Amino acid sequence: MANKYTNVHRDPKGLGDARPTATQIIKDEGLEGKLSDQVILITGASGGIGVETARALFLTGATLYLTARDLAKAKSALDDLVESDRVHLLELDLSSLESVRQCAATFLSKSATLNILINNAGVGAPPEGRTKDGFETQIGINHFAHFLLFYLLEPALRAGAQASAQGTSSLKRQSRVITISSLAHRYSEFKFDNFNFENGAYNAEMAYGSSKTANLWTSNEIDRRYGSQGIHAWAVQPGFTQTDLYRHMGEEGLNGLLSDPYMASIFKTTAQGAATTVWAAVAAELEGKGGGYAEDCQLAGPWDPNSHPVGPGTAPWAFDTDKAARLWDLSVKVLDL
């Protein structure tokens, strides 16, 4: 869906070009100091896109709850932001479902409402491993942990939408859940028959793709199930961004990607990489809507197989409602909810 950011993304020039930053999105939306009655929770706020997302949304005047596995690292990365009484750090290790439960309980002890939940944290293509609960690392962290977090915070999101509707602010907004997906969802559908990639089936990229499809399907299903209750959801593809998500491929691997002129042209700074997350979280044009996939600060259409392999667009299975519902039911069962 074309908008004012469409043209600038058609001819990218690489790091720091004219494509918007997360802070620019806030300014373009005229939201500086305008969301002081809102509560926002962001996972993975100890580096990369999470930090830039927090810095931009802080400008709105909202109260921020920022999670990290390593709170000392988060404090260092967030710098002066943590000095504000509107910023609260919460410990969260997404490789542990018990940690997810504890984090949710801590949040709910501090706030009865939540307006924006940003499932930002994630891991990409690591060596084969398992979470503390026995899940393959990527599906465990990227999908199951964030699914549980949403499930536990859903009442607060519903309450947030109700409070906003009844409040005195002129900006009456429904709640939003933003989940970081990836173009890698095109690598693989969710593997219902072996989602933990057991018995020698592990392939890092396939497992990552499977987890990112799970993020996209879950986002769509949240909107179908809770949209009528004032909770809307969007899946976000940040883009090829200067973060440590690519650390497992090493410097040589990253340089190899950047040797492709197209890849070099679409490379984003962290501030640019956080822009689509922030756009999905606050854009007025998305109010009361959900269930889509955003990239480059706009809603994406289907991927053209004749385009570049990492060009924009969604996989044919991106909006499969039957499989999304099946994944939801499986997740509820697996997590014993």
C-alpha positions in Angstrom: 0.0 0.0 0.0 1.7 3.2 -1.2 2.2 6.1 1.1 4.5 9.1 1.6 7.5 6.8 2.2 7.1 4.7 -0.9 9.1 6.8 -3.4 12.1 7.2 -1.1 12.4 3.5 -0.8 12.3 2.8 -4.5 15.9 4.1 -5.0 17.9 3.4 -1.9 21.5 4.6 -1.6 22.7 2.6 1.4 23.5 3.6 5.0 22.2 6.9 6.1 20.5 7.9 2.9 17.1 9.7 2.6 15.0 6.8 4.0 13.4 7.7 7.2 14.7 7.0 10.7 12.5 6.0 13.7 12.7 9.5 15.1 11.6 11.0 11.8 8.5 8.8 11.9 7.5 10.3 15.3 8.1 13.8 14.0 6.2 13.2 10.7 3.2 11.8 12.8 3.3 14.9 15.0 3.5 12.8 18.1 6.2 14.5 20.2 4.8 14.6 23.7 1.3 13.5 22.5 1.2 9.9 24.0 1.8 10.7 27.6 -1.2 8.6 28.7 0.2 5.5 26.8 2.2 2.5 28.1 4.6 0.7 25.8 6.6 -2.5 26.3 9.5 -3.4 24.0 11.5 -6.6 24.2 15.2 -6.7 23.4 16.1 -3.2 24.4 19.8 -3.8 25.0 21.0 -3.1 21.5 20.3 -2.6 17.9 16.8 -1.8 16.7 15.3 -2.2 20.2 17.4 0.7 21.5 16.5 3.0 18.5 12.8 2.0 18.8 12.9 3.0 22.5 14.6 6.3 21.9 12.1 7.3 19.2 9.0 6.3 21.2 10.4 8.1 24.3 9.8 11.3 22.4 6.0 10.7 22.5 5.9 11.1 26.2 4.8 7.5 26.8 5.9 5.4 29.7 8.3 2.7 28.5 8.9 -0.7 29.9 12.1 -2.1 28.3 13.2 -5.7 28.6 16.6 -7.2 28.3 18.3 -10.4 29.4 21.4 -8.4 30.5 20.2 -5.3 32.4 23.7 -3.9 32.7 24.1 -4.0 28.9 20.7 -2.4 28.5 21.6 0.5 30.8 24.8 1.1 28.9 23.1 1.0 25.5 20.2 3.2 26.6 22.5 5.7 28.3 20.6 8.8 29.5 17.2 7.3 28.7 17.3 5.1 31.8 17.5 8.3 34.0 13.9 9.2 33.2 11.1 8.2 35.5 9.1 7.2 32.5 11.6 4.4 31.6 11.5 1.1 33.5 13.8 -1.9 32.8 12.5 -5.4 33.2 14.7 -8.6 33.2 13.6 -11.0 30.5 15.4 -14.1 29.2 13.3 -15.3 26.2 15.1 -18.7 26.3 13.2 -19.4 29.5 9.4 -19.6 29.7 9.6 -19.1 33.5 11.5 -15.8 32.9 8.7 -14.8 30.5 6.1 -15.5 33.2 8.1 -13.6 35.8 8.6 -10.6 33.5 4.8 -10.5 32.7 3.9 -10.7 36.4 6.4 -7.9 37.2 4.9 -5.7 34.5 1.3 -6.4 35.6 2.2 -5.5 39.2 3.3 -2.1 37.9 0.7 -1.3 35.2 -2.8 -2.5 34.6 -2.8 -1.2 31.1 -0.6 -1.6 28.0 -1.1 0.2 24.7 1.7 -1.0 22.5 3.6 -4.3 22.8 6.6 -4.6 20.5 8.0 -8.1 20.2 11.4 -6.9 19.0 13.9 -9.4 20.5 15.1 -12.3 18.4 17.9 -14.6 17.3 19.0 -15.3 13.8 20.6 -18.4 12.3 22.7 -19.5 15.3 24.4 -22.9 15.6 22.0 -25.6 16.6 20.8 -25.3 20.2 17.9 -25.6 22.6 16.2 -23.2 25.0 15.9 -24.0 28.7 12.5 -25.6 27.9 13.9 -27.8 25.1 12.7 -25.9 22.1 15.0 -25.3 19.1 16.6 -21.9 19.9 15.0 -19.8 17.2 11.4 -21.2 17.4 11.7 -21.1 21.2 12.9 -17.5 21.4 11.4 -15.9 18.4 7.9 -17.5 18.5 7.0 -19.5 21.7 8.4 -17.0 24.2 6.8 -14.0 22.5 3.5 -15.9 22.1 3.4 -16.6 25.8 4.3 -13.0 26.6 1.3 -11.7 24.5 -1.0 -14.3 26.0 -0.1 -13.1 29.5 -0.3 -9.4 28.7 -3.5 -9.6 26.5 -5.8 -8.4 29.4 -3.6 -5.3 29.9 -3.7 -4.6 26.1 -7.5 -4.9 26.2 -7.6 -2.6 29.2 -5.3 -0.2 27.5 -7.6 0.1 24.5 -10.6 0.7 26.8 -8.8 3.3 28.9 -7.7 5.2 25.7 -11.3 5.2 24.4 -12.6 6.6 27.7 -9.7 9.0 28.4 -9.5 12.7 28.0 -6.8 12.7 25.3 -7.9 13.7 21.8 -5.8 10.7 20.5 -8.1 7.8 21.3 -6.1 4.8 20.1 -6.7 1.1 20.1 -3.9 -1.2 21.3 -1.2 -2.5 18.9 1.0 -5.6 19.0 4.1 -5.3 16.7 6.1 -8.4 16.0 9.4 -8.4 14.2 9.2 -10.9 11.3 11.6 -11.0 8.3 11.8 -11.5 4.6 13.3 -14.9 5.8 9.7 -16.0 6.3 9.9 -16.8 2.6 12.6 -19.4 3.3 10.2 -21.8 5.0 6.7 -22.3 6.2 6.3 -23.3 9.9 7.3 -26.9 10.2 4.3 -28.5 12.0 5.8 -32.0 11.7 9.2 -31.1 13.2 9.2 -27.5 14.5 12.2 -28.3 16.7 14.2 -29.6 13.7 15.2 -32.8 15.5 16.8 -36.0 14.3 19.5 -34.2 12.2 17.1 -32.0 10.4 18.6 -28.7 11.6 19.3 -26.0 9.0 19.9 -22.6 10.5 18.3 -20.6 7.7 15.3 -22.9 7.4 14.7 -22.8 11.2 15.0 -19.0 11.2 12.5 -18.8 8.3 10.1 -21.1 10.1 10.2 -19.0 13.2 9.6 -15.8 11.2 6.6 -17.4 9.4 5.4 -18.2 12.9 5.8 -14.6 13.9 3.8 -13.4 10.8 1.0 -16.0 11.3 0.7 -15.2 15.0 0.5 -11.5 14.3 -2.3 -12.1 11.7 -4.1 -14.4 14.1 -3.9 -11.9 17.0 -5.7 -9.4 14.8 -8.4 -11.9 13.8 -9.0 -13.0 17.4 -8.7 -9.7 19.3 -9.3 -6.9 16.7 -12.9 -6.6 17.8 -11.7 -6.0 21.3 -9.4 -3.2 20.4 -6.2 -5.1 19.9 -4.6 -4.9 16.5 -1.4 -6.6 15.3 1.2 -6.1 12.6 4.2 -8.1 11.5 7.2 -6.0 10.6 10.2 -6.6 8.3 12.9 -4.1 9.5 15.1 -4.6 6.4 18.8 -5.4 6.0 20.1 -3.4 9.0 23.4 -2.7 10.7 22.8 -4.8 13.8 24.4 -7.8 15.5 21.7 -10.2 14.2 24.2 -11.2 11.5 27.0 -12.0 14.0 26.7 -15.8 13.3 27.7 -15.3 9.7 30.9 -13.5 10.6 32.5 -10.4 9.1 33.5 -12.3 5.9 29.9 -13.4 5.4 28.5 -9.9 5.9 31.1 -8.4 3.6 30.1 -11.0 1.0 26.5 -9.8 1.2 27.5 -6.2 0.9 29.5 -7.0 -2.3 26.1 -7.3 -4.0 25.3 -3.8 -5.2 21.6 -4.3 -4.4 22.3 -5.5 -0.9 24.6 -2.5 -0.3 21.9 -0.1 -1.5 19.2 -1.4 0.8 21.5 -1.6 3.9 20.1 0.5 6.7 21.5 2.2 9.8 20.0 1.0 13.0 17.9 4.2 13.2 16.5 3.5 9.7 15.9 -0.2 10.6 13.7 0.8 13.5 11.6 3.1 11.4 9.1 0.5 10.2 8.6 -0.8 13.7 7.8 2.7 14.9 5.6 3.4 11.9 3.6 0.3 12.5 3.3 1.2 16.2 2.1 4.7 15.8 1.0 5.6 12.3 -2.4 7.3 12.2 -3.2 5.6 8.8 -3.1 2.2 10.6 -5.5 3.1 13.4 -8.2 0.5 13.9 -6.5 -1.8 11.4 -4.2 -4.8 11.5 -3.3 -8.3 10.2 -0.7 -7.2 7.7 3.0 -7.3 6.9 4.9 -4.0 6.9 8.3 -3.2 5.4 9.9 0.1 4.4 7.3 2.0 6.4 4.4 0.8 4.2 2.3 -2.4 3.8 3.9 -5.0 1.5 2.3 -6.9 -1.3 3.4 -10.3 -2.6 7.0 -10.9 -3.5 7.8 -11.0 -7.2 9.8 -14.2 -7.9 11.4 -12.4 -10.9 12.8 -9.7 -8.6 15.9 -9.8 -6.4 15.9 -12.7 -4.0 15.8 -10.3 -1.0 13.4 -7.9 -2.7 10.3 -6.7 -0.9 7.1 -8.7 -0.5 5.5 -11.7 1.2 5.5 -15.4 0.6 2.4 -17.2 -0.9 1.7 -18.7 2.6 2.0 -15.4 4.5 -1.7 -15.0 5.0 -2.8 -18.6 5.2 -5.6 -18.3 7.8 -6.1 -22.1 8.3 -2.4 -22.6 9.1 -2.2 -19.5 11.3 -5.2 -20.8 13.3 -3.5 -24.3 13.5 -0.3 -22.7 14.8 -2.2 -20.8 17.4 -3.9 -24.0 18.7 -0.6 -25.8 18.7 1.1 -23.0 20.6 -1.6 -23.0 23.2 -1.2 -26.8 23.6 2.6 -26.8 23.7 2.7 -24.0 26.3 -0.1 -25.6 28.3 -2.2 -22.4 28.3 
